[in-house]
């Protein structure tokens, strides 16, 4: 079984576009100004990360 990973989406416009094209194999959530998808790691997700459109939550830097 493949696990799902949560990714933060760059902005609302990107989130809306991804919601349109990835519906059916990703889960989508927004919390105010933050937008997230939950998806299996695959070539499409890796490409979105490389393009800077999404970031894995475990890859994000948290500044205090």
Biopython code that builds the backbone (N, CA, C, O; Angstrom):
import numpy as np
from Bio.PDB.StructureBuilder import StructureBuilder

atoms = [
    (1, "UNK", "N", (0.847, -1.187, 0.000)),
    (1, "UNK", "CA", (0.000, 0.000, 0.000)),
    (1, "UNK", "C", (0.888, 1.245, 0.000)),
    (1, "UNK", "O", (1.892, 1.313, 0.709)),
    (2, "UNK", "N", (0.501, 2.204, -0.795)),
    (2, "UNK", "CA", (1.248, 3.454, -0.917)),
    (2, "UNK", "C", (0.696, 4.456, 0.083)),
    (2, "UNK", "O", (-0.518, 4.614, 0.210)),
    (3, "UNK", "N", (1.594, 5.133, 0.794)),
    (3, "UNK", "CA", (1.162, 6.153, 1.742)),
    (3, "UNK", "C", (0.921, 7.484, 1.059)),
    (3, "UNK", "O", (1.381, 7.728, -0.056)),
    (4, "UNK", "N", (0.196, 8.330, 1.747)),
    (4, "UNK", "CA", (-0.078, 9.668, 1.238)),
    (4, "UNK", "C", (0.738, 10.678, 2.028)),
    (4, "UNK", "O", (0.973, 10.498, 3.223)),
    (5, "UNK", "N", (1.161, 11.721, 1.369)),
    (5, "UNK", "CA", (1.940, 12.786, 1.988)),
    (5, "UNK", "C", (1.186, 14.096, 1.807)),
    (5, "UNK", "O", (0.542, 14.319, 0.782)),
    (6, "UNK", "N", (1.275, 14.957, 2.811)),
    (6, "UNK", "CA", (0.635, 16.271, 2.739)),
    (6, "UNK", "C", (1.636, 17.280, 2.181)),
    (6, "UNK", "O", (2.794, 17.328, 2.596)),
    (7, "UNK", "N", (1.162, 18.083, 1.230)),
    (7, "UNK", "CA", (1.976, 19.118, 0.603)),
    (7, "UNK", "C", (1.265, 20.455, 0.723)),
    (7, "UNK", "O", (0.041, 20.528, 0.614)),
    (8, "UNK", "N", (2.028, 21.503, 0.947)),
    (8, "UNK", "CA", (1.471, 22.854, 0.978)),
    (8, "UNK", "C", (1.563, 23.432, -0.422)),
    (8, "UNK", "O", (2.605, 23.350, -1.074)),
    (9, "UNK", "N", (0.464, 24.017, -0.880)),
    (9, "UNK", "CA", (0.394, 24.599, -2.219)),
    (9, "UNK", "C", (0.824, 26.059, -2.149)),
    (9, "UNK", "O", (0.525, 26.759, -1.182)),
    (10, "UNK", "N", (1.516, 26.500, -3.163)),
    (10, "UNK", "CA", (2.102, 27.843, -3.232)),
    (10, "UNK", "C", (1.092, 28.963, -2.991)),
    (10, "UNK", "O", (1.346, 29.858, -2.185)),
    (11, "UNK", "N", (-0.054, 28.924, -3.682)),
    (11, "UNK", "CA", (-1.031, 29.998, -3.557)),
    (11, "UNK", "C", (-2.418, 29.503, -3.966)),
    (11, "UNK", "O", (-2.576, 28.366, -4.412)),
    (12, "UNK", "N", (-3.410, 30.361, -3.812)),
    (12, "UNK", "CA", (-4.803, 29.987, -4.090)),
    (12, "UNK", "C", (-5.025, 29.672, -5.572)),
    (12, "UNK", "O", (-5.730, 28.717, -5.898)),
    (13, "UNK", "N", (-4.442, 30.446, -6.453)),
    (13, "UNK", "CA", (-4.599, 30.220, -7.885)),
    (13, "UNK", "C", (-4.075, 28.829, -8.284)),
    (13, "UNK", "O", (-4.730, 28.097, -9.026)),
    (14, "UNK", "N", (-2.898, 28.487, -7.782)),
    (14, "UNK", "CA", (-2.322, 27.168, -8.054)),
    (14, "UNK", "C", (-3.194, 26.070, -7.460)),
    (14, "UNK", "O", (-3.433, 25.043, -8.095)),
    (15, "UNK", "N", (-3.669, 26.296, -6.233)),
    (15, "UNK", "CA", (-4.553, 25.331, -5.566)),
    (15, "UNK", "C", (-5.801, 25.073, -6.412)),
    (15, "UNK", "O", (-6.181, 23.919, -6.615)),
    (16, "UNK", "N", (-6.437, 26.127, -6.902)),
    (16, "UNK", "CA", (-7.641, 25.974, -7.717)),
    (16, "UNK", "C", (-7.362, 25.201, -9.005)),
    (16, "UNK", "O", (-8.165, 24.366, -9.423)),
    (17, "UNK", "N", (-6.238, 25.479, -9.618)),
    (17, "UNK", "CA", (-5.878, 24.766, -10.845)),
    (17, "UNK", "C", (-5.610, 23.287, -10.547)),
    (17, "UNK", "O", (-6.096, 22.411, -11.262)),
    (18, "UNK", "N", (-4.838, 23.013, -9.494)),
    (18, "UNK", "CA", (-4.553, 21.623, -9.139)),
    (18, "UNK", "C", (-5.825, 20.879, -8.767)),
    (18, "UNK", "O", (-5.980, 19.701, -9.088)),
    (19, "UNK", "N", (-6.731, 21.566, -8.093)),
    (19, "UNK", "CA", (-8.003, 20.942, -7.703)),
    (19, "UNK", "C", (-8.772, 20.498, -8.951)),
    (19, "UNK", "O", (-9.443, 19.466, -8.934)),
    (20, "UNK", "N", (-8.675, 21.266, -10.013)),
    (20, "UNK", "CA", (-9.360, 20.931, -11.266)),
    (20, "UNK", "C", (-8.707, 19.737, -11.967)),
    (20, "UNK", "O", (-9.399, 18.821, -12.412)),
    (21, "UNK", "N", (-7.384, 19.750, -12.063)),
    (21, "UNK", "CA", (-6.705, 18.725, -12.858)),
    (21, "UNK", "C", (-6.351, 17.456, -12.087)),
    (21, "UNK", "O", (-6.157, 16.406, -12.700)),
    (22, "UNK", "N", (-6.262, 17.526, -10.769)),
    (22, "UNK", "CA", (-5.860, 16.350, -9.989)),
    (22, "UNK", "C", (-7.003, 15.717, -9.201)),
    (22, "UNK", "O", (-6.772, 14.784, -8.432)),
    (23, "UNK", "N", (-8.217, 16.199, -9.375)),
    (23, "UNK", "CA", (-9.368, 15.628, -8.676)),
    (23, "UNK", "C", (-9.483, 14.155, -9.033)),
    (23, "UNK", "O", (-9.423, 13.777, -10.203)),
    (24, "UNK", "N", (-9.648, 13.334, -8.012)),
    (24, "UNK", "CA", (-9.782, 11.897, -8.213)),
    (24, "UNK", "C", (-8.633, 11.105, -7.635)),
    (24, "UNK", "O", (-8.804, 9.935, -7.293)),
    (25, "UNK", "N", (-7.442, 11.725, -7.515)),
    (25, "UNK", "CA", (-6.351, 10.992, -6.897)),
    (25, "UNK", "C", (-5.586, 11.812, -5.851)),
    (25, "UNK", "O", (-4.561, 11.368, -5.334)),
    (26, "UNK", "N", (-6.086, 12.990, -5.550)),
    (26, "UNK", "CA", (-5.545, 13.814, -4.465)),
    (26, "UNK", "C", (-6.694, 14.276, -3.573)),
    (26, "UNK", "O", (-7.838, 14.389, -4.013)),
    (27, "UNK", "N", (-6.365, 14.536, -2.322)),
    (27, "UNK", "CA", (-7.320, 15.148, -1.400)),
    (27, "UNK", "C", (-6.919, 16.603, -1.244)),
    (27, "UNK", "O", (-5.729, 16.921, -1.230)),
    (28, "UNK", "N", (-7.899, 17.493, -1.128)),
    (28, "UNK", "CA", (-7.647, 18.932, -1.077)),
    (28, "UNK", "C", (-8.221, 19.521, 0.202)),
    (28, "UNK", "O", (-9.291, 19.121, 0.660)),
    (29, "UNK", "N", (-7.483, 20.493, 0.780)),
    (29, "UNK", "CA", (-7.948, 21.161, 2.003)),
    (29, "UNK", "C", (-7.407, 22.587, 1.997)),
    (29, "UNK", "O", (-6.257, 22.827, 1.628)),
    (30, "UNK", "N", (-8.260, 23.533, 2.414)),
    (30, "UNK", "CA", (-7.753, 24.882, 2.623)),
    (30, "UNK", "C", (-8.143, 25.339, 4.022)),
    (30, "UNK", "O", (-9.219, 25.022, 4.528)),
    (31, "UNK", "N", (-7.249, 26.078, 4.615)),
    (31, "UNK", "CA", (-7.451, 26.630, 5.959)),
    (31, "UNK", "C", (-7.092, 28.110, 5.896)),
    (31, "UNK", "O", (-5.936, 28.495, 6.072)),
    (32, "UNK", "N", (-8.093, 28.917, 5.645)),
    (32, "UNK", "CA", (-7.843, 30.353, 5.533)),
    (32, "UNK", "C", (-6.984, 30.649, 4.318)),
    (32, "UNK", "O", (-7.416, 30.439, 3.184)),
    (33, "UNK", "N", (-5.788, 31.129, 4.541)),
    (33, "UNK", "CA", (-4.869, 31.471, 3.452)),
    (33, "UNK", "C", (-3.880, 30.350, 3.145)),
    (33, "UNK", "O", (-2.981, 30.538, 2.326)),
    (34, "UNK", "N", (-4.026, 29.194, 3.783)),
    (34, "UNK", "CA", (-3.139, 28.056, 3.548)),
    (34, "UNK", "C", (-3.887, 26.976, 2.778)),
    (34, "UNK", "O", (-5.039, 26.664, 3.080)),
    (35, "UNK", "N", (-3.214, 26.410, 1.778)),
    (35, "UNK", "CA", (-3.831, 25.432, 0.893)),
    (35, "UNK", "C", (-2.971, 24.180, 0.859)),
    (35, "UNK", "O", (-1.749, 24.268, 0.746)),
    (36, "UNK", "N", (-3.599, 23.017, 0.956)),
    (36, "UNK", "CA", (-2.883, 21.752, 1.051)),
    (36, "UNK", "C", (-3.476, 20.710, 0.122)),
    (36, "UNK", "O", (-4.667, 20.737, -0.189)),
    (37, "UNK", "N", (-2.619, 19.780, -0.318)),
    (37, "UNK", "CA", (-3.096, 18.585, -0.987)),
    (37, "UNK", "C", (-2.461, 17.395, -0.281)),
    (37, "UNK", "O", (-1.377, 17.505, 0.292)),
    (38, "UNK", "N", (-3.141, 16.270, -0.328)),
    (38, "UNK", "CA", (-2.612, 15.018, 0.194)),
    (38, "UNK", "C", (-2.606, 14.058, -0.981)),
    (38, "UNK", "O", (-3.644, 13.809, -1.595)),
    (39, "UNK", "N", (-1.427, 13.515, -1.295)),
    (39, "UNK", "CA", (-1.293, 12.686, -2.494)),
    (39, "UNK", "C", (-0.173, 11.676, -2.314)),
    (39, "UNK", "O", (0.709, 11.857, -1.475)),
    (40, "UNK", "N", (-0.211, 10.607, -3.108)),
    (40, "UNK", "CA", (0.920, 9.675, -3.112)),
    (40, "UNK", "C", (2.096, 10.318, -3.835)),
    (40, "UNK", "O", (1.911, 11.131, -4.741)),
    (41, "UNK", "N", (3.293, 9.951, -3.432)),
    (41, "UNK", "CA", (4.469, 10.491, -4.113)),
    (41, "UNK", "C", (4.600, 9.774, -5.453)),
    (41, "UNK", "O", (4.677, 8.547, -5.513)),
    (42, "UNK", "N", (4.623, 10.550, -6.508)),
    (42, "UNK", "CA", (4.780, 9.988, -7.849)),
    (42, "UNK", "C", (5.472, 11.025, -8.733)),
    (42, "UNK", "O", (5.865, 12.088, -8.252)),
    (43, "UNK", "N", (5.620, 10.725, -9.998)),
    (43, "UNK", "CA", (6.346, 11.615, -10.903)),
    (43, "UNK", "C", (5.687, 12.993, -11.013)),
    (43, "UNK", "O", (6.381, 14.010, -11.054)),
    (44, "UNK", "N", (4.370, 13.030, -11.060)),
    (44, "UNK", "CA", (3.651, 14.309, -11.155)),
    (44, "UNK", "C", (3.936, 15.177, -9.937)),
    (44, "UNK", "O", (4.242, 16.362, -10.074)),
    (45, "UNK", "N", (3.835, 14.593, -8.750)),
    (45, "UNK", "CA", (4.099, 15.339, -7.518)),
    (45, "UNK", "C", (5.546, 15.813, -7.484)),
    (45, "UNK", "O", (5.809, 16.955, -7.107)),
    (46, "UNK", "N", (6.477, 14.966, -7.867)),
    (46, "UNK", "CA", (7.891, 15.369, -7.894)),
    (46, "UNK", "C", (8.104, 16.551, -8.835)),
    (46, "UNK", "O", (8.874, 17.459, -8.522)),
    (47, "UNK", "N", (7.427, 16.548, -9.988)),
    (47, "UNK", "CA", (7.532, 17.670, -10.929)),
    (47, "UNK", "C", (6.963, 18.954, -10.330)),
    (47, "UNK", "O", (7.538, 20.028, -10.505)),
    (48, "UNK", "N", (5.829, 18.848, -9.622)),
    (48, "UNK", "CA", (5.240, 20.029, -8.983)),
    (48, "UNK", "C", (6.176, 20.604, -7.922)),
    (48, "UNK", "O", (6.266, 21.821, -7.764)),
    (49, "UNK", "N", (6.872, 19.729, -7.195)),
    (49, "UNK", "CA", (7.846, 20.184, -6.195)),
    (49, "UNK", "C", (9.006, 20.894, -6.875)),
    (49, "UNK", "O", (9.418, 21.971, -6.443)),
    (50, "UNK", "N", (9.536, 20.290, -7.942)),
    (50, "UNK", "CA", (10.657, 20.889, -8.673)),
    (50, "UNK", "C", (10.301, 22.251, -9.266)),
    (50, "UNK", "O", (11.154, 23.135, -9.348)),
    (51, "UNK", "N", (9.044, 22.422, -9.681)),
    (51, "UNK", "CA", (8.597, 23.703, -10.237)),
    (51, "UNK", "C", (8.298, 24.726, -9.146)),
    (51, "UNK", "O", (8.051, 25.892, -9.451)),
    (52, "UNK", "N", (8.318, 24.310, -7.883)),
    (52, "UNK", "CA", (8.076, 25.233, -6.782)),
    (52, "UNK", "C", (6.602, 25.513, -6.531)),
    (52, "UNK", "O", (6.272, 26.480, -5.843)),
    (53, "UNK", "N", (5.705, 24.689, -7.073)),
    (53, "UNK", "CA", (4.275, 24.911, -6.887)),
    (53, "UNK", "C", (3.758, 24.312, -5.581)),
    (53, "UNK", "O", (2.781, 24.804, -5.016)),
    (54, "UNK", "N", (4.405, 23.260, -5.103)),
    (54, "UNK", "CA", (4.042, 22.658, -3.814)),
    (54, "UNK", "C", (5.315, 22.360, -3.038)),
    (54, "UNK", "O", (6.402, 22.263, -3.608)),
    (55, "UNK", "N", (5.161, 22.216, -1.725)),
    (55, "UNK", "CA", (6.271, 21.892, -0.842)),
    (55, "UNK", "C", (5.800, 20.838, 0.146)),
    (55, "UNK", "O", (4.735, 20.971, 0.749)),
    (56, "UNK", "N", (6.601, 19.789, 0.308)),
    (56, "UNK", "CA", (6.282, 18.790, 1.317)),
    (56, "UNK", "C", (6.382, 19.416, 2.695)),
    (56, "UNK", "O", (7.326, 20.158, 2.968)),
    (57, "UNK", "N", (5.429, 19.130, 3.567)),
    (57, "UNK", "CA", (5.432, 19.751, 4.889)),
    (57, "UNK", "C", (6.680, 19.408, 5.680)),
    (57, "UNK", "O", (7.157, 20.239, 6.453)),
    (58, "UNK", "N", (7.223, 18.217, 5.513)),
    (58, "UNK", "CA", (8.432, 17.864, 6.237)),
    (58, "UNK", "C", (9.664, 18.543, 5.640)),
    (58, "UNK", "O", (10.737, 18.501, 6.243)),
    (59, "UNK", "N", (9.531, 19.172, 4.459)),
    (59, "UNK", "CA", (10.626, 19.867, 3.804)),
    (59, "UNK", "C", (10.609, 21.363, 4.086)),
    (59, "UNK", "O", (11.559, 22.069, 3.749)),
    (60, "UNK", "N", (9.530, 21.854, 4.704)),
    (60, "UNK", "CA", (9.411, 23.280, 4.954)),
    (60, "UNK", "C", (10.289, 23.687, 6.129)),
    (60, "UNK", "O", (10.420, 22.957, 7.110)),
    (61, "UNK", "N", (10.882, 24.861, 6.009)),
    (61, "UNK", "CA", (11.668, 25.411, 7.113)),
    (61, "UNK", "C", (10.755, 26.254, 7.974)),
    (61, "UNK", "O", (10.002, 27.087, 7.469)),
    (62, "UNK", "N", (10.821, 26.040, 9.255)),
    (62, "UNK", "CA", (10.002, 26.827, 10.189)),
    (62, "UNK", "C", (10.928, 27.796, 10.911)),
    (62, "UNK", "O", (11.893, 27.384, 11.556)),
    (63, "UNK", "N", (10.632, 29.067, 10.799)),
    (63, "UNK", "CA", (11.446, 30.090, 11.460)),
    (63, "UNK", "C", (10.718, 30.555, 12.716)),
    (63, "UNK", "O", (9.528, 30.870, 12.694)),
    (64, "UNK", "N", (11.458, 30.586, 13.786)),
    (64, "UNK", "CA", (10.892, 31.043, 15.064)),
    (64, "UNK", "C", (11.280, 32.471, 15.339)),
    (64, "UNK", "O", (10.896, 33.027, 16.368)),
]
sb = StructureBuilder()
sb.init_structure("model")
sb.init_model(0)
sb.init_chain("A")
sb.init_seg("    ")
for serial, (resi, resn, name, xyz) in enumerate(atoms, 1):
    if name == "N":
        sb.init_residue(resn, " ", resi, " ")
    sb.init_atom(name, np.array(xyz, "f"), 0.0, 1.0, " ", f" {name:<3s}", serial, name[0])
structure = sb.get_structure()
